[in-house]
Amino acid sequence: MKLVCVDTHVLIWGVRERAEDDQEVMIHRTKAFIEWCRSNKTTIMVPSIVVGELLTAIEPVHHAMVVNLLENGFDLPSYDAKAAALFARLWREKQESGLVATLQTEMQATRQELKADCMIVATAITRNAEVLYSHDAKLKKFANGNIAVKEIPELQYQENLQLEPVS
């Protein structure tokens, strides 16, 4: 069985069905991707860091319901000691290479955002995800060279009603 990891926007589009005015197409595209994963025996991993990011935009009274929904549809690994150790190594490497400073300057990334991205990347790697799906440019640059990061693919229905990625 394949394992892929997703970032927060994937859940916002595909589960919450919310999008910015210029991103409405991502709702259908992400829902199709989630269904394609399920029909192709691909497990979708949602790191606990992503769950936390998602919950910040939801009223606390609904948190238990949302977590239950996510637990029933996705693999929700915790941020554990193995991920923490990889996070520390990656963070140090990215700081020493100058990437952290570059992302803070050129992309106005905050230290908090970059650390969350690093934790997501570390969780995906330590859980052996094949790919991390994200549309976040900062996360993509941060993860570069550590794990493949792809955007949600465009999917189309085939004659046999299977969803297939568009090349």
Buried (B, 14 or more C-beta within 10 A) or exposed (E): EEBBBBBBBBBBBBBEEBBEEEBEEBBBBBBBBBEBBEEEEBBBBBBBBBBEBBBEEEEEEEEEEBBEEBEEBBBBBEBEEEBBEBBEEBBEBBEEEEBBEEBBEEBEBEEEBBBBBBBBBBBBBBBEBEBBBBBBEBBBBBBEEBBBBEBBBEBEEEEEEEBEEEE
